[in-house]
Amino acid sequence: MKIAVIGTGYVGLVTGTCFAESGNEVTCIDKDVRKVEMLKQGQLPIYEPGLLELVQRNRREGRLYFTTDLAAGVGPAQLVFIAVGTPQSADGSADLSTVWDVADALAAVITGPKIVVIKSTVPVGTNRAVAERLAARNKHAIDVASNPEFLKEGAAIDDCMKPDRVVVGVRRPEVAEVLHELYAPFLRTERPFLVMSPESAEMTKYVANAMLATKISFINEMANLCERLEADINDVRRGIGHDGRIGFQFLFPGAGYGGSCFPKDIRALLSMSKKLGVPAHVLEAVDHVNEAQKQVLVRKVREHYGDALKTKTLAVWGLAFKPRTDDIREAPSLVFLDAMLQSGVRLRVHDPEAMTNVKAVYGDKLVYCDRPYGALEGAHGLVIVTEWQEFRHPDFEVMRRLLAERVIFDGRNLYDPKTLAGFGFTYYSIGRKTV
């Protein structure tokens, strides 16, 4: 198939590349000239494991193209995917201005029958509004489908090419058949292809993220309670996770969730519920608990050092909102960095991928260290915010020699408290007794 993907952000670039990898001819379109030129040269504007190799191979084999010319990219395409950002507005609702701009631009360039597929995360009713907008401005037969994405940053290639399920919202079964043909190579292991109304598809995306965010906020709230009761949240997590009705996924206590999806999608759902006058008490609590959880490491550090905090230097391991990405949007690390800088703390930071993005925000306010151990030199404590794999098995003997004070604040429960005590560390974690 010939496919056009509008938007070369995280979703658009991954989706377009994976479609090309399965043999389709894909043109990715973006108005950002700098980004398009970078992609044409085989460079990526984001970090995602495995993506660079796929982009370069499909470019080389003539299946993947990049352009700023909307008309040229859309013209021969049977399917046109809209994969632009829908950031949070000041009132918490999704900002659809780019979606409307794209719809209007498409109406001006479409010259024949098309299937337009909304991949962006959009409030319920957006599909219908886009369809009406296109119909009012273009005389050709244009179907508008919804196909929400369920990509996890750091594992997006597998999520796209080996999906748990594919959800499509359509108004005509013929459109579902075309989309099923497109996704067939990704569904060979009998993963479900779920057809529903566009409104249900739009809602499915929000509800999925809301459920996952709820599990994170729930386990974090229970972890904070465990600390006060001298229970161990890791034991509790094992005790409930083996219940088949609960499971283990997303039941890892930590310093809060971040990223481009969970925070804004929870708030968009809250905005929708408010407009409809439907209470959303659980969602309000999920968001509130998460924002409070981002302060947990700040509180632990302040309680440990007291008035001496302003004289200290701290090492920070992990800046991205999660491992295997360079994304720092809504990252818990930013809340911690801001609080420490306000307190006069000197910060030595390390992250395998996110340092460039953090430097763009903080400039010379931080000391950026290429190696994890380099960040420890002369620091009075280590704070772990993101659970990168390379942080899980460090040399504690080297760490105790490098640190000026043997203190670790572990926001992701990477280490065994008894092991740390054996090396003479004061060790703080989430939902476990301090040793």
GIRABEL-V786875 format. One record per residue. PHI is phi in radians with two decimals (none if undefined). Layout:
BEGIN
phi: [PHI	PHI]
END
This chain:
BEGIN
phi: [none	-1.72	-2.26	-2.02	-2.15	-1.67	1.92	-1.96	-1.33	-0.99	-1.20	-1.10	-1.20	-1.14	-1.09	-1.07	-1.16	-1.17	-1.10	-1.14	-1.08	-1.59	1.84	-1.45	-1.71	-2.10	-2.01	-1.67	-2.08	-2.63	-1.44	-1.41	-1.06	-1.07	-1.15	-1.11	-1.11	-1.05	-1.17	-1.10	-1.55	1.40	-1.98	-1.94	-1.46	-2.33	-1.87	-2.63	-0.92	1.50	-1.27	-1.01	-1.10	-1.18	-1.08	-1.13	-1.16	-1.27	-1.12	-1.11	-1.61	1.34	-1.91	-2.28	-2.23	-2.29	-2.70	-1.78	-1.59	-1.08	-1.07	-1.17	-1.30	-1.43	-0.78	-1.48	-1.36	-1.44	-2.07	-2.12	-1.63	-1.73	-2.33	-1.74	-1.26	-2.25	-1.16	-1.34	-1.40	-1.06	-1.57	1.64	-1.33	-1.31	-1.47	-1.74	-1.04	-1.24	-1.08	-1.12	-1.06	-1.15	-1.03	-1.15	-1.16	-1.11	-1.02	-1.42	-2.03	-1.25	-2.08	-2.95	-1.01	-2.53	-1.96	-1.72	-2.06	-1.51	-1.66	-1.06	-1.38	-2.34	-1.08	-1.06	1.85	-1.18	-0.97	-1.08	-1.15	-1.15	-1.06	-1.15	-1.14	-1.17	-1.11	-1.31	-2.02	-2.51	-1.51	-1.44	-1.32	-2.15	-1.54	-2.08	-1.94	-2.02	-2.51	-1.06	-1.69	-2.28	-1.52	-1.73	-1.04	1.68	-2.45	-1.21	-1.10	-1.11	-1.09	-1.37	-1.61	-2.33	-1.25	-1.12	-2.85	-2.05	-1.93	-2.29	-1.95	-2.41	-1.90	-2.34	-1.07	-1.09	-1.19	-1.06	-1.12	-1.13	-1.18	-1.14	-1.07	-1.10	-1.52	-0.88	-1.09	-1.60	-2.04	-1.25	-1.68	1.18	-1.22	-1.32	-1.91	-1.77	-1.82	-2.69	-1.28	-1.00	-1.12	-1.17	-1.12	-1.05	-1.22	-0.98	-1.04	-1.13	-1.17	-1.06	-1.16	-1.13	-1.14	-1.16	-1.10	-1.09	-1.09	-1.16	-1.12	-1.09	-1.18	-1.18	-1.15	-1.18	-1.11	-1.12	-1.22	-1.03	-1.00	-1.26	-1.74	1.06	-1.67	-1.90	-1.10	-1.15	-1.14	-1.09	-1.05	-1.15	-1.13	-1.69	-1.17	-1.33	-1.29	-1.04	-1.36	-1.95	1.34	-1.75	-1.08	1.13	-1.92	-1.99	-1.18	-3.00	-1.66	1.82	-1.65	-2.57	1.67	-1.56	-1.96	-0.95	-1.04	-1.26	-1.27	-1.05	-1.24	-1.15	-1.11	-1.06	-1.12	-1.08	-1.14	-1.13	-1.11	-1.54	1.26	-1.83	-1.04	-2.37	-1.09	-1.11	-1.11	-1.04	-1.17	-1.02	-1.15	-1.11	-1.07	-1.16	-1.11	-1.18	-1.14	-1.14	-1.65	-1.08	-1.14	-1.04	-1.10	-1.09	-1.15	-1.13	-1.18	-1.23	-1.57	1.07	-1.15	-1.37	-0.98	-1.14	-1.67	-1.71	-2.03	-2.07	-1.64	-2.17	-1.82	1.73	-2.12	-1.12	-1.19	-2.75	-1.20	1.15	-2.65	-1.84	-1.36	-2.01	-1.10	1.03	-1.19	-0.99	-1.04	-1.16	-1.09	-1.16	-1.04	-1.06	-1.14	-1.22	-1.11	-1.11	-1.52	1.50	-1.36	-1.54	-2.16	-1.99	-2.06	-2.53	-2.62	-1.06	-2.33	-1.67	-1.09	-1.09	-1.16	-1.20	-1.11	-1.11	-1.60	-1.82	0.97	-1.54	-1.27	-2.11	-1.74	-1.73	-2.04	-1.24	-2.09	-1.02	-1.17	-1.07	-1.19	-1.39	-1.04	1.39	-1.37	-1.60	3.05	-2.03	-2.07	-1.83	-1.93	-2.18	-1.57	-1.05	-1.02	-1.24	-1.57	-1.34	-2.31	-1.40	-1.56	-1.17	-1.16	-1.13	-1.08	-1.20	-1.32	-1.38	-1.32	-1.24	-2.35	-1.52	-2.31	-2.24	-1.92	-1.77	-1.41	-2.34	0.93	-1.37	-2.08	-1.48	-1.00	-1.17	-1.10	-1.13	-1.09	-1.12	-1.60	1.47	-1.54	-1.49	-2.18	-1.90	-2.35	-1.89	1.36	-2.30	-1.15	-1.25	-2.16]
END
